[in-house]
Amino acid sequence: MSRALQAEQPYSMAGKVRCSLSVLLFLICVFVFMLGDSETYKTPINQLEPEYQFVVSVGICLVSAILLLPSFRRHRVAVSLGVLLMLSMGGTMPLFWHARVPESAPADEEVPVAEVATPHPEPEAPKAGRLSAEDLEVFRALQAEAPRQRHYAIYMTRQNSSTRTMVRESLTRLLQAEYARAYTRAEGALFVVANVRVSGGNVSRIASRYGQVVYANSAAGVYEVDFDAEKANLVSCYSADVLTTPHNPNFVVANVSELMCMDPMRVSAAANMLASANVQVLRRDIRDAILQVLNDPWESEPETLQSLLEALVVYAPNGDGVALARLREYFEASRSQGKGVSPKVMRRLIAEDPDAMVEPVVQLWSANPVVWNEMMAALGSRAEEVLLPGISLETDLQLLDAVLKYLADFGTKRAVPTLQMLQKHPDSLVKHKADRILNDILQHRAD
């Protein structure tokens, strides 16, 4: 091999490596943008706002072009065309494949806005003229793909990036939608909300919480709202010092205002602050505000829901039927879904109606005695009648040990037949405990 050929070989190999890396990086970028346009897949890019998607596209294609440019000394024309292609695609990919941003009761009265009835409703631009027919093409496409589901297009003015994120998340939660997507416009943002499960009347009411509804065609699913950050309560009007100082004269008013916010984190913080403060003024107002907030769907925000209910436990008076209904609803839903239940809520339910709580608590305790021991103790001897019929010589030893501990603390003479049966248990430790507890009950306890 000649010296000239040997001298060229390292540069040629390095050039091929740079060229391959450049093309691979460019193709990955193109593929991710194409995938981001799909309704099915979530990618890191289609989670970004449109302006950031443009920055990512240009940045990746610029790196690819820089890698490709010095790759070959020969074929300069082909390399130059490739560099130009990469740079042009970097600026136009977000336009070709718009990487859209996905998120994850009886009907109320419609808000008093003008409704436009058409025999065959079709989405149209709001009368205020901020949107054109082309702006609603994505909405039309969504309706065509899933005609049996209810979708809505809600345009809101004055939307920056952080506001769009909060509005998108709150629309998804309040409308119980599959997802909501935000499309940036010159004067605001268009929110396309898919597979909405609340009634049409509730959609109008919820839209009015973000500001004045200046156009509404509920049949076609199109709304326009003059966004009002103060009405939507997305911007706190109170300082952190006011919100966290119970002795401040505005403490209650400030935290009640925070409860009405669209941001679940702020709602949860306000509920926790009110619950821990347990103030003695305006208690009825706090209780009413919590119940009003609980009318919103909170299934997607279980931590916020628990905070609200724990605050309700503090401020609802004894015998408050409306509050107890909310607590029972939460308990039954958590129980059916196998989720944890707030101990504070459980203690309140047991204190208010212990007889109704015996059966569910015994069932939960039997499955996990360690976790539910405190609630079982709160029931006291009431649990005997439900617990004892399920005990036999074949019962698991761990559960038998928990049953004997319970009977040692709360057992009455109703437990005598069960303890006499356990005296015949093959395990000597079980027999010994049953003997001791039986003697204690017969000597010192009543029926």
Backbone torsions as a table, in degrees:
resi	resn	phi	psi	omega
1	MET	NA	133.3	-177.1
2	SER	-71.4	157.9	178.7
3	ARG	-64.1	-35.5	179.6
4	ALA	-63.2	-42.8	179.9
5	LEU	-66.4	-39.1	178.0
6	GLN	-64.2	-35.3	179.9
7	ALA	-70.5	-32.0	-179.0
8	GLU	-78.7	-26.5	-170.2
9	GLN	-60.3	-45.5	179.8
10	PRO	-61.0	-43.5	179.2
11	TYR	-64.5	-39.5	-179.9
12	SER	-63.1	-43.5	-179.8
13	MET	-66.8	-42.5	177.9
14	ALA	-62.6	-38.2	177.8
15	GLY	-64.1	-41.2	178.3
16	LYS	-64.3	-39.6	179.1
17	VAL	-64.2	-45.3	178.9
18	ARG	-62.7	-40.0	179.4
19	CYS	-64.0	-44.7	-179.5
20	SER	-63.4	-42.4	179.6
21	LEU	-64.8	-39.4	179.2
22	SER	-63.1	-48.3	-178.8
23	VAL	-65.7	-40.8	-179.5
24	LEU	-63.4	-44.6	179.4
25	LEU	-61.8	-42.2	179.8
26	PHE	-64.8	-44.5	-178.9
27	LEU	-66.5	-36.7	176.2
28	ILE	-61.6	-43.4	179.0
29	CYS	-61.1	-45.7	179.1
30	VAL	-61.5	-43.7	-178.5
31	PHE	-63.3	-42.5	-178.8
32	VAL	-64.8	-39.3	178.3
33	PHE	-68.1	-39.3	176.6
34	MET	-63.8	-41.5	-180.0
35	LEU	-67.3	-34.6	-179.5
36	GLY	-66.2	-17.7	179.2
37	ASP	-82.3	-8.8	-178.0
38	SER	-77.7	151.0	175.1
39	GLU	-75.2	-16.5	-168.9
40	THR	-93.0	-39.1	-168.3
41	TYR	-103.3	143.5	172.7
42	LYS	-106.7	131.6	177.8
43	THR	-127.5	160.9	178.1
44	PRO	-57.9	-30.4	-177.3
45	ILE	-75.3	-43.3	-177.3
46	ASN	-77.1	3.6	170.1
47	GLN	-88.6	-10.7	-178.4
48	LEU	-86.3	159.2	172.5
49	GLU	-69.8	154.3	-175.7
50	PRO	-53.2	-39.6	-177.6
51	GLU	-66.9	-33.5	178.2
52	TYR	-75.7	-30.4	175.0
53	GLN	-61.3	-40.2	178.9
54	PHE	-63.7	-42.7	179.8
55	VAL	-62.3	-43.4	179.4
56	VAL	-62.8	-45.4	-179.0
57	SER	-60.3	-49.8	-179.4
58	VAL	-64.1	-41.2	-178.1
59	GLY	-63.3	-45.9	-178.8
60	ILE	-66.3	-44.0	-178.9
61	CYS	-67.7	-32.5	177.0
62	LEU	-66.3	-42.0	176.3
63	VAL	-62.2	-42.1	178.5
64	SER	-61.7	-41.5	-179.7
65	ALA	-66.3	-40.3	179.2
66	ILE	-64.2	-38.0	177.7
67	LEU	-67.5	-35.4	-175.0
68	LEU	-78.0	-34.1	-169.5
69	LEU	-55.8	-48.0	-178.8
70	PRO	-93.2	17.6	-172.3
71	SER	-69.3	-38.0	-176.5
72	PHE	-133.2	137.9	174.0
73	ARG	-77.7	-35.2	177.2
74	ARG	-87.3	175.0	177.8
75	HIS	55.5	41.9	-177.1
76	ARG	-63.8	-32.7	-179.5
77	VAL	-64.6	-46.6	-179.6
78	ALA	-64.5	-40.5	179.1
79	VAL	-64.6	-41.6	179.8
80	SER	-63.2	-41.4	177.8
81	LEU	-63.7	-39.1	177.8
82	GLY	-64.1	-40.9	178.5
83	VAL	-63.6	-44.3	178.5
84	LEU	-62.4	-39.4	178.2
85	LEU	-61.7	-45.0	-179.4
86	MET	-63.4	-43.6	-179.2
87	LEU	-65.9	-40.4	179.5
88	SER	-68.5	-39.6	177.8
89	MET	-65.4	-33.0	178.4
90	GLY	-60.1	-35.3	179.9
91	GLY	-86.5	-18.9	-173.7
92	THR	-111.2	-12.0	-179.4
93	MET	-57.8	-44.3	178.5
94	PRO	-63.2	-19.5	177.5
95	LEU	-85.2	-40.0	178.3
96	PHE	-66.3	-47.9	-178.9
97	TRP	-121.7	91.6	-176.2
98	HIS	-69.9	109.6	-177.7
99	ALA	-77.3	91.5	-174.2
100	ARG	-74.6	155.3	-169.8
101	VAL	-102.3	101.7	179.8
102	PRO	-83.8	157.1	172.9
103	GLU	-135.4	152.7	165.7
104	SER	-105.1	NA	NA
105	ALA	NA	164.4	177.2
106	PRO	-66.4	150.4	-177.8
107	ALA	-68.1	136.3	174.4
108	ASP	-85.8	172.6	-179.8
109	GLU	-72.5	148.8	177.3
110	GLU	-65.8	148.9	173.8
111	VAL	-71.6	150.9	-175.5
112	PRO	-76.3	77.0	175.7
113	VAL	-128.6	161.8	-176.9
114	ALA	-71.2	129.0	177.5
115	GLU	-104.4	139.0	179.5
116	VAL	-109.9	109.6	-176.8
117	ALA	-93.8	131.9	176.0
118	THR	-131.4	145.9	-179.1
119	PRO	-63.3	-32.1	176.9
120	HIS	-129.2	85.3	-171.7
121	PRO	-59.4	133.0	173.8
122	GLU	-134.3	146.0	179.8
123	PRO	-62.2	137.9	178.7
124	GLU	-139.5	165.9	-178.8
125	ALA	-72.8	143.5	176.4
126	PRO	-58.1	149.8	-177.7
127	LYS	-64.4	-26.2	-178.9
128	ALA	-64.5	-15.7	172.0
129	GLY	84.8	9.6	-179.5
130	ARG	-77.1	-20.9	-179.9
131	LEU	-118.6	145.2	174.4
132	SER	-103.1	172.9	178.6
133	ALA	-61.9	-33.3	-179.8
134	GLU	-65.8	-30.9	179.8
135	ASP	-63.7	-25.0	-176.7
136	LEU	-97.6	11.6	-179.0
137	GLU	-63.1	-39.7	179.2
138	VAL	-62.5	-40.4	178.7
139	PHE	-63.6	-43.5	177.8
140	ARG	-62.0	-41.3	179.6
141	ALA	-63.1	-39.6	178.9
142	LEU	-64.9	-42.2	177.6
143	GLN	-63.3	-37.9	-179.9
144	ALA	-68.2	-35.4	-178.8
145	GLU	-72.1	-35.6	-178.1
146	ALA	-133.6	73.5	-173.8
147	PRO	-67.2	-21.8	-178.1
148	ARG	-85.7	-8.5	177.5
149	GLN	-98.1	158.8	-179.8
150	ARG	-100.8	124.7	-179.9
151	HIS	-122.8	153.5	-179.2
152	TYR	-135.5	145.1	173.2
153	ALA	-114.7	117.7	-176.6
154	ILE	-123.1	113.2	178.2
155	TYR	-94.7	133.2	178.7
156	MET	-128.8	137.5	178.4
157	THR	-81.3	168.1	172.1
158	ARG	50.1	66.4	-179.1
159	GLN	-123.4	114.0	170.2
160	ASN	-93.3	-177.1	-172.7
161	SER	-62.4	-46.8	-177.8
162	SER	-68.2	-37.5	178.3
163	THR	-65.5	-42.0	178.7
164	ARG	-58.1	-42.0	-179.2
165	THR	-61.6	-47.6	-178.9
166	MET	-65.7	-40.7	179.9
167	VAL	-66.6	-42.1	-179.9
168	ARG	-60.7	-45.4	-179.0
169	GLU	-66.6	-41.0	-178.5
170	SER	-70.5	-35.4	176.2
171	LEU	-63.4	-41.7	178.2
172	THR	-59.5	-42.2	-178.1
173	ARG	-74.1	-49.6	-174.7
174	LEU	-67.7	-35.3	-179.9
175	LEU	-89.2	-0.7	-178.0
176	GLN	50.9	50.5	-175.9
177	ALA	-94.6	162.6	175.3
178	GLU	-69.1	-41.9	174.5
179	TYR	-166.8	165.1	173.6
180	ALA	-131.7	142.7	179.4
181	ARG	-124.7	143.4	-177.9
182	ALA	-111.5	132.4	177.4
183	TYR	-119.6	119.7	-176.0
184	THR	-69.8	135.0	173.9
185	ARG	-125.8	167.3	-173.9
186	ALA	-57.7	-40.8	-175.6
187	GLU	-108.5	4.0	-178.1
188	GLY	176.5	-138.8	-178.9
189	ALA	-149.0	145.6	174.9
190	LEU	-103.6	121.8	179.4
191	PHE	-104.1	119.9	176.3
192	VAL	-103.4	117.5	-173.7
193	VAL	-110.8	123.3	-171.8
194	ALA	-105.0	142.9	172.5
195	ASN	54.1	59.1	-179.6
196	VAL	-77.1	136.1	-175.7
197	ARG	-108.7	-7.8	176.9
198	VAL	-85.9	164.9	-176.8
199	SER	-72.0	161.5	-179.4
200	GLY	-61.1	-38.1	177.8
201	GLY	-61.7	-38.5	177.8
202	ASN	-67.8	-31.9	177.7
203	VAL	-61.9	-45.4	178.3
204	SER	-61.9	-42.9	-179.9
205	ARG	-64.5	-42.9	-178.6
206	ILE	-67.9	-38.8	178.3
207	ALA	-60.7	-35.4	-178.8
208	SER	-69.4	-16.3	179.0
209	ARG	-73.4	-16.7	-180.0
210	TYR	-92.5	-7.2	-178.3
211	GLY	150.7	-166.7	-179.7
212	GLN	-78.0	126.2	176.8
213	VAL	-81.6	109.6	-176.1
214	VAL	-93.8	-13.8	176.8
215	TYR	-153.6	135.0	178.7
216	ALA	-145.6	124.8	170.9
217	ASN	-126.9	84.3	-173.8
218	SER	-65.0	-29.9	178.9
219	ALA	-64.7	-40.3	179.0
220	ALA	-87.7	-14.2	178.3
221	GLY	81.3	29.4	-177.4
222	VAL	-120.1	130.6	178.9
223	TYR	-134.1	152.5	169.9
224	GLU	-130.7	132.0	-174.4
225	VAL	-128.2	129.5	168.7
226	ASP	-79.9	99.6	-172.0
227	PHE	-62.8	135.6	178.3
228	ASP	-128.6	104.6	-175.9
229	ALA	-61.0	-32.2	-180.0
230	GLU	-70.9	-42.4	179.2
231	LYS	-67.0	-40.7	177.9
232	ALA	-73.3	-12.8	178.0
233	ASN	56.4	41.5	176.4
234	LEU	-89.3	-9.6	177.6
235	VAL	-121.8	122.5	-177.2
236	SER	-67.3	136.2	178.5
237	CYS	-93.7	-1.9	-173.4
238	TYR	-125.1	148.8	179.7
239	SER	-76.1	162.5	178.7
240	ALA	-62.1	-32.9	-179.7
241	ASP	-64.0	-41.0	179.0
242	VAL	-66.8	-41.5	-175.8
243	LEU	-69.7	-21.9	-173.4
244	THR	-115.1	8.1	-179.3
245	THR	-116.1	99.9	-176.8
246	PRO	-58.9	-25.9	-178.5
247	HIS	-81.3	-8.6	178.6
248	ASN	-69.2	135.5	-178.5
249	PRO	-58.8	-25.0	-178.2
250	ASN	-99.7	10.5	-175.6
251	PHE	-58.5	-49.4	-177.0
252	VAL	-67.1	-47.6	-178.9
253	VAL	-60.1	-41.2	-178.9
254	ALA	-64.6	-46.2	-177.3
255	ASN	-73.3	-32.8	174.0
256	VAL	-64.3	-38.8	175.4
257	SER	-61.9	-39.9	177.9
258	GLU	-64.5	-32.2	178.4
259	LEU	-61.1	-28.5	-177.6
260	MET	-84.8	2.7	-177.7
261	CYS	-71.7	156.5	177.0
262	MET	-81.9	-13.6	-175.8
263	ASP	-87.4	114.3	-177.8
264	PRO	-58.3	-32.9	-178.7
265	MET	-66.3	-41.4	178.0
266	ARG	-69.1	-37.3	177.0
267	VAL	-62.0	-46.5	-179.9
268	SER	-62.7	-42.0	179.9
269	ALA	-63.4	-41.6	179.6
270	ALA	-66.3	-42.1	179.2
271	ALA	-63.0	-43.5	178.9
272	ASN	-63.8	-39.2	-179.9
273	MET	-65.5	-44.0	179.0
274	LEU	-65.2	-40.5	-179.2
275	ALA	-64.8	-43.4	-178.4
276	SER	-70.9	-31.9	-179.5
277	ALA	-73.9	-37.3	179.9
278	ASN	47.5	55.0	-176.8
279	VAL	-69.6	156.8	-176.4
280	GLN	-102.5	4.5	178.6
281	VAL	-112.3	149.4	176.0
282	LEU	54.8	33.1	-177.2
283	ARG	-64.5	-39.0	179.4
284	ARG	-64.3	-39.0	179.1
285	ASP	-65.1	-40.0	178.7
286	ILE	-65.2	-44.6	179.2
287	ARG	-59.7	-44.4	-179.6
288	ASP	-65.5	-38.9	179.8
289	ALA	-65.5	-41.0	179.2
290	ILE	-63.4	-44.2	179.1
291	LEU	-63.3	-36.7	177.9
292	GLN	-64.5	-43.4	179.1
293	VAL	-65.6	-34.6	-180.0
294	LEU	-68.3	-12.2	174.8
295	ASN	-68.4	-21.7	175.8
296	ASP	-74.0	152.0	176.0
297	PRO	-74.7	124.0	-178.2
298	TRP	-118.6	14.4	-176.2
299	GLU	-58.8	-33.1	-178.3
300	SER	-81.5	-6.3	179.6
301	GLU	-128.0	70.6	-174.2
302	PRO	-62.1	-32.4	-179.6
303	GLU	-68.2	-41.3	178.0
304	THR	-66.0	-41.8	177.8
305	LEU	-59.1	-43.9	-179.8
306	GLN	-64.4	-40.2	178.9
307	SER	-62.2	-42.4	179.4
308	LEU	-63.8	-42.3	-178.9
309	LEU	-68.9	-36.6	178.1
310	GLU	-68.0	-33.6	174.2
311	ALA	-68.8	-36.5	177.8
312	LEU	-64.0	-37.4	176.7
313	VAL	-57.8	-38.7	-177.7
314	VAL	-71.3	-39.2	-169.6
315	TYR	-103.8	-10.7	176.5
316	ALA	-81.2	129.0	-179.7
317	PRO	-70.4	162.2	177.3
318	ASN	-59.6	138.3	179.5
319	GLY	79.7	11.8	179.3
320	ASP	-75.4	101.4	-174.6
321	GLY	-63.6	-38.7	-179.1
322	VAL	-65.0	-45.6	179.9
323	ALA	-64.6	-42.5	-179.8
324	LEU	-63.7	-35.3	177.8
325	ALA	-62.6	-39.5	177.2
326	ARG	-64.4	-42.4	-179.3
327	LEU	-66.3	-41.1	178.6
328	ARG	-65.9	-39.9	178.5
329	GLU	-59.3	-44.2	177.9
330	TYR	-63.8	-43.6	-179.3
331	PHE	-62.8	-46.7	-178.4
332	GLU	-65.4	-39.8	178.8
333	ALA	-65.3	-43.8	179.4
334	SER	-65.0	-39.3	-179.8
335	ARG	-65.4	-43.9	-178.7
336	SER	-67.9	-29.4	-179.2
337	GLN	-92.6	-0.1	179.3
338	GLY	70.3	26.2	-179.3
339	LYS	-96.5	162.3	176.8
340	GLY	-70.2	153.5	-179.3
341	VAL	-119.5	139.9	179.4
342	SER	-59.9	127.4	176.8
343	PRO	-59.2	-34.4	-179.7
344	LYS	-65.2	-40.5	177.6
345	VAL	-66.3	-41.3	-179.7
346	MET	-63.1	-43.9	180.0
347	ARG	-61.9	-38.2	179.6
348	ARG	-67.8	-42.7	179.3
349	LEU	-63.7	-41.3	179.3
350	ILE	-66.8	-39.9	-179.9
351	ALA	-66.7	-36.7	-176.8
352	GLU	-78.9	-41.5	-175.8
353	ASP	-146.2	72.8	-174.8
354	PRO	-62.6	-36.6	-177.6
355	ASP	-62.7	-37.6	-179.9
356	ALA	-71.0	-22.0	-176.6
357	MET	-93.6	-6.4	-175.1
358	VAL	-60.4	-55.0	-174.8
359	GLU	-61.1	-50.4	179.4
360	PRO	-62.9	-38.2	-179.4
361	VAL	-68.3	-40.4	178.3
362	VAL	-62.4	-40.7	178.4
363	GLN	-62.6	-45.7	179.7
364	LEU	-67.3	-40.2	178.9
365	TRP	-64.1	-40.6	179.8
366	SER	-62.0	-32.6	179.0
367	ALA	-78.6	-30.1	-178.4
368	ASN	-152.2	81.4	-175.3
369	PRO	-61.0	-32.5	-177.1
370	VAL	-65.7	-47.5	-176.7
371	VAL	-67.9	-38.7	-172.5
372	TRP	-101.0	13.1	-177.6
373	ASN	-62.2	-40.5	-179.3
374	GLU	-61.9	-41.5	-178.7
375	MET	-71.0	-35.8	177.4
376	MET	-64.4	-40.3	178.5
377	ALA	-65.3	-33.6	179.0
378	ALA	-65.7	-29.4	177.8
379	LEU	-75.6	-26.7	-179.8
380	GLY	64.2	-141.9	-175.3
381	SER	-73.6	-7.7	178.3
382	ARG	-60.4	-28.2	-175.2
383	ALA	-75.3	-15.1	-176.9
384	GLU	-54.7	-47.1	-172.5
385	GLU	-60.7	-34.6	179.5
386	VAL	-86.5	-35.0	-174.0
387	LEU	-75.0	-46.2	-168.4
388	LEU	-64.2	-38.9	-179.1
389	PRO	-59.5	-22.2	-179.1
390	GLY	-88.2	2.0	-176.4
391	ILE	-96.5	133.3	178.1
392	SER	-146.0	178.0	178.2
393	LEU	-66.9	-18.9	-179.4
394	GLU	-90.1	-3.5	-179.0
395	THR	-61.5	143.0	179.6
396	ASP	-53.7	140.2	-175.6
397	LEU	-62.4	-36.7	179.4
398	GLN	-65.8	-41.4	177.8
399	LEU	-68.3	-39.0	177.6
400	LEU	-60.3	-39.9	178.6
401	ASP	-62.3	-41.5	178.1
402	ALA	-66.8	-38.3	178.7
403	VAL	-63.4	-43.3	-179.2
404	LEU	-66.0	-37.3	176.3
405	LYS	-64.4	-40.0	178.5
406	TYR	-63.9	-46.0	-179.2
407	LEU	-66.0	-31.0	177.6
408	ALA	-63.5	-31.4	-179.1
409	ASP	-92.6	-38.3	-170.1
410	PHE	-126.5	2.2	-175.6
411	GLY	-65.7	144.7	175.0
412	THR	-121.5	-173.1	-178.5
413	LYS	-68.0	-11.9	173.8
414	ARG	-65.3	-21.2	-178.4
415	ALA	-87.3	-2.6	-176.2
416	VAL	-57.9	-49.8	179.8
417	PRO	-58.2	-39.3	179.9
418	THR	-65.9	-43.3	-179.7
419	LEU	-67.1	-36.0	176.7
420	GLN	-65.0	-35.7	176.4
421	MET	-65.6	-40.9	-177.8
422	LEU	-71.8	-16.8	174.0
423	GLN	-64.9	-17.6	179.2
424	LYS	-98.3	9.0	-177.6
425	HIS	-67.7	141.1	-178.8
426	PRO	-66.4	-21.1	179.5
427	ASP	-81.4	122.2	-175.3
428	SER	-64.8	-33.6	-179.5
429	LEU	-67.8	-39.4	177.3
430	VAL	-64.1	-44.6	179.5
431	LYS	-61.0	-42.1	-179.0
432	HIS	-63.5	-46.0	179.7
433	LYS	-64.5	-41.3	179.8
434	ALA	-62.3	-42.1	177.7
435	ASP	-59.0	-48.4	-175.9
436	ARG	-64.4	-44.0	-177.8
437	ILE	-68.8	-39.4	179.8
438	LEU	-61.6	-44.5	179.2
439	ASN	-63.1	-39.5	-178.7
440	ASP	-66.5	-40.8	-179.9
441	ILE	-66.5	-44.9	-177.7
442	LEU	-65.7	-29.8	-176.1
443	GLN	-90.3	-33.1	-167.7
444	HIS	-124.5	-9.0	-173.2
445	ARG	-119.5	152.7	179.4
446	ALA	-94.7	-178.7	178.8
447	ASP	-66.5	NA	NA
